[in-house]
Amino acid sequence: MLKYSVVAVDFDGTLTIKDEYPNVGELNLLAIEYLKKYKELGGKLILFTCRTDYALLVAVSACEKHGLYFDAINNDLDETINNWLTKHPESSISNKPCYDMLIDDKNYPCCFRGIDWVTLSYELLKEV
C-alpha cells in the first residue's frame, strides 16, 4: 500500500520543464515516468491546474500522448465526493480536492530550488 494514496499535481512548470502557458512546451518526461509508476502501484492522480477550456484540453492531451492519465482533473475523486456526501449529507462539496501530497513548482521549497524529481520519487513511491 502506498504511503500517499492520492497525489495532486500541477501542470505548468511541474509536468513541463518551464511554464509556457498557454502553450505546453517541453514535457518533463522523468516526472511523467514517476507518476505513471505511481499509478501502476495503485495511486490515484489528480491534475490540479489553473488551466481551463482549450488550454486544459491541450495539457491533458499532451500527458495522455505519453501514457499519463488522471483519475480526476481540477476536481476531487468521485469516490471522495461520494464518501463525503454519505458522511455529511447536509454539506456541500469544496472546490479544493482532497489529496495526500501536492506536487507544484510554486510549492515551498520547490518555489526556490525547483522540483528534484529523483528525490521526490523515493517519497512518492514509498509503501507502508
N, C-alpha and C positions, 0 to 999 in steps of 0.2 A: 504494500500500500504506500502510495506517495505521501510525503510529508505535506505537500501543498496540493490539495485536490483540485482547486480552481485557481487559475492564473489569468489575470487580465494583462494585456499587452497593448502598448501604444503602437502606432504605425510610423509616422514621420520622425526620422532621427533615431528610431528604435529598431524597426524592421527594415529601415533603409539606412544607408551609410550616412547620409545627411538629409536634412529637411529641405525638400524641394517642392513643397506644396504650391499649387495643386497638382503638379506633376508627381510621378512616382520616383523617378531617379533610380539609382542603383540599389537593389535589394541586398540586405546583409544575409548572405547565404548560410553563414555559420549560425546565425541566430535562428534562421528557418529550420536548419537541420536539428538543432537542440530542441526546438518547440515541437517538431514532428516526433522526435524520440519521446518527449514528454507525453504527447498524446498516445503514442504506441503503448506506453506504460499505464495508460488509463486516465491520465489527467484531462481535465476539461479546460478549454481555452476560450477566453472572451477577447475579442478585438474591441478595445476601448479607445476610441479616437475622436477627435473633433471633426473629422471628415463627415460630410453628408452628401446626399444626392449623387451626382455623377462622379465626383472625386472619391467618394466612398466605394462605389462600384468598381472603379479602376483599381483602387488599392486591394480590394478583396480579390479581384480577378488576377492581379499580379501574384498574390500569395498562392492562390489555387493553381496557377500555372506551375508552381514549384512544389505542389503537393501539400500545402499547408491549408487546412480547413479549420474553421472556427465553430465552436458549439453555440456561440451567441455573438452578436455584433451590436455594440453600443446599447446593450440590454442585459438583463440578468438571464441566467439559465432558466428554461421553462420549469425544471424540477424545483429550483429555488423559489420561484414565484408561487408555484402550486403549494409547496410546503409552508411558505409564509402565510398564504391566504387560508390554508387549512387551520393553522395555529392561531391566526389573527383575522378572522373573517370580517371584523368591523374596520379593518385598517386598509389603507391604500398602499400602492407599491411606490417605492422611492425610485428616483432616476439613477441613483448610484448602484451599479451592480455589486453583488457580494462576491468577494474573492479572497484568497489566502495570500496571494502575492501580486504586487503590481510591478510590471517592468515598463519603465518610461524614462526616456532620456532627460526629462525635466525633473525627475525624482531625485531627492538627495540620497547619496552623494554623487549620483551619475551626472547631475547637472554641472558638477565641477570637473569630473575626471572622465566622463563618458562611461559607457557600459562595457565592462570586462566580461564578455560572454563566456569565456572559458571558465573563469572563477564562478560566475553565476550558474553555469550548468551543473556544477557539483551540488549546489543547493537546490536547484530546480529539479534535478533528477533523484534527489535523496529519498530513500524509502525508510519507513518506520515499521 
